[in-house]
């Protein structure tokens, strides 16, 4: 028999039962919840008189609806206010740990799990949010679930799942100067398409992945869902172990070393066989942006708006207000957003600040930096990053999902064009009529300074 893939090892470890012809029941190690997809699930528990099976394996935070104005500003939107209140009421009733707005551990759900050390290798992790795949960077099997599934996990600490297929995405070589993890993610989606990963769990492999920080690996795993995949994973190595060392949720001393020995086994065997393999040459990558209304419509920042090849392309260009053949460097932007569960960690803010330092945001551009958590915000402020951004004319906001999606006050106006470090560029994603281009933190920073799409080299040279 051939060896097992990383996915197969984690899956096999968590099978509760696998009846022939039915979905496999998996045990869930960590269930993350927030205010948007959990209310109906708690109502279902009440309706059936059920408790939460493992409140100690459930963690809640407020992120989607929280405003990012100063904490002294109340939540003004009545729907958002009520959703946040209901989350607090539900967590209090069912005994679940919650980090509400303003708590020192509050932040975007996919940022706080890793930074608190509750995300660990070999786990099955679920959340009522599609970008739960982020946590797969730690050698865990992490995926988003629907509201009815949230209720099922709350009640049973298990989840029914059809076994997916396996795909290896191998990225080898040297990344060109100015290329970041976000560019790698966009390149993968461009090659696979938005449905190329459907039915698969992707393992990201190769020298490029091994050299990435945990923040970079999280960025790539975060966007697995944009390629249609069920989840994304990266093998555990010393980078993983050192990131986790000293985190609040992990053991200390000899117990940590014992855990690390187990964690290191979460990697694919040398003779493991994948259902599909994809290869990408790092030398072919560059700073990228999306030009259309799905994340696979990707082009180099130094390139031109492509000519449409079908009706979908034509609709995208019409919505985005772009003409084929125009250089992206000639396209002005109105708003720059640095944040979201894709790119709001300390490494992302450091990268953007390096580009911004000593410059000013272009006239007429609104630029926001939204840290992914209060811990990220505090670290950035200790390092003086907030001062760099403020001196350049950026807004320095409180943690939250912010302008990633139109569920809080941070939204685009109709017709406004944004350079955004978030993960989706669908029509109206950042506000009705808004036009979203996905970019890396460094490209976002350069774009804010020059007022049009730009590479970091154009600012830092």
Secondary structure, 3 states (H helix, E strand, C coil): CCCCCHHHHHHHHCEEECCCCCCEEEECCEEEECCCCCHHHHHHHHHHCCCCCCHHHEEEECCCCCCCCCCCCCCCCHHHHHHHHHHHHHHHHHCCEEECCCCCCCECHHHHHHHHCCCCCCCEEEECCHHHHHHHHHCCEEEECCHHHHHHHHHHCEEEECCCEEEEEEEECCCCCCCCHHHHHHHHHHHHCCCCCCCEEEEEECHHHHHCCHHHHHHHHHHHHHHCCCEEECCCCHHHHHHHCCCCCCCCHHHHHHHHHHHCCCCCCCCCCCCEEEEEEHHHCCCEEECCCCCCCEEECCCECCCCCCHHHHHHHHHHCCCCCCEHHHCECCEEEECCCCCCCHHHHHHHHHHHCCCCCCCCCEEEEECCEHHHHHHHHHCCHHHHHHHHCCEEECCCCHHHCCCCCCCCCCCCEEEECCCCCCCCCCCCCCEEEECCHHHHHHHHHHCECCCHHHHHC
